[in-house]
Amino acid sequence: MASHQDFVDYVAEQLREAGTIRSRKMFGEYGLYCDNVFFAVICDDQFFVKATPQGETAFPDLPKAPPYEGARDYLWVEDVEDRERMTALTRITCEALKRTPKKTRRK
């Protein structure tokens, strides 16, 4: 089941204090960016944030699950009504991702 645009828009609105949020349609679902950092996906109208050690430490109670078959585990944010918590997790995750060295491609 594909996600609905109104759910994606709602999540983006909830995260507005974290930075500039934009969504991009990907394989029938959505990727989310905060200040040009890819940090989350929305699959089946569920919000998943990339797992980082910093995010897992700050929010140890969030379950981890793959957003789609074959994916790595992400932090699954079931309560998208909790704007403050979502904003904090987004900020922590994006800061961690900015500090992570980019992977180099093998030739």
N, C-alpha and C positions, 0 to 999 in steps of 0.2 A: 504494500500500500504506500503510495507516495504521500509526501507531506503537503499540507495546504499552505498557500501563500499567506493567508491571514494568521496562521500560527507563527510562521517565520517572521512576519512583521511585528507580531506581539512580542516575541523573544527579543528582537532587535530593539524595540521600544523599551523593554525592561532593562536593557544593557546600555542605554544612551549615556549614562554617567561614566561608563568605563572608557569611552573614547568614541571615535568615529566607527560605527558598526555598518558593515555592508554584507549582503548575502549574494551568493552566486549559485545558480542552479548547476548541480553536478550529478550526472547519472540518475536523474529523476528525483534526487533529493537536494539538499542545500549545504553548502559550506559557508561558514561565517568567518569574517575577518574583523579584527579590531585594530585600527590604525595600521592597516595593511599587513597584519600578522594573522595567518590562518590558524585559528585556535579551536574551532568547534564545528560540529556537523549537526544537522537536524535530519533525522531519519524517522519515518512513520510518526511524525508529529511528536518526537521526543528529542530532547536537548542533551547532547553529549559533548563534553569538553575534553580536549587532549589531556592525557594524564602526564603530569610532571611530578617530580619528587616534592617540589614546593607546594603544589596544589593538593597532593595527597596528604602532606603533613598538616596543612591548614584545614583540610576538610576530610578527616579520616573516616567520617560516617557516610560519605557518599559512596554508593556502590559502584563497582567497575563492571563494565559490560561492553562487548563489541557492538557498535551501532548497526553493523550489517555483517553478513556472513563473510568470513575471511579477514575481517578487520582486527586490529589490535584493540585491547581494552581501552576504553575512554571512561572518564568520570560521568556517570549518568545523573543528571539533575532532574529529578522528578517534579520538584516543586518550583515551577517557573513563576509562581506568584511572589516568591521571596526575592525581590529586586536587589536588596542590599547584599544578600549572600551571593547571588549570581554576579553582581558587579565586582565584589571582592575576588571571587574565584577567577573571573575574566582578567582582572588586573594582574593577579599573581601569576596566572598561566602565561599571559602575554609577556610579562617581564622575564619569566624563565625561558620562554621560547626565543626571545631576542638575544639572550646570553648564550644559547646553545649554538655551538659551531655548526655551520652549514655542512651537510654531507657533500662529499665530492664524488662525482661519477667516475666509475672505472672506465678506462678506454680499452 
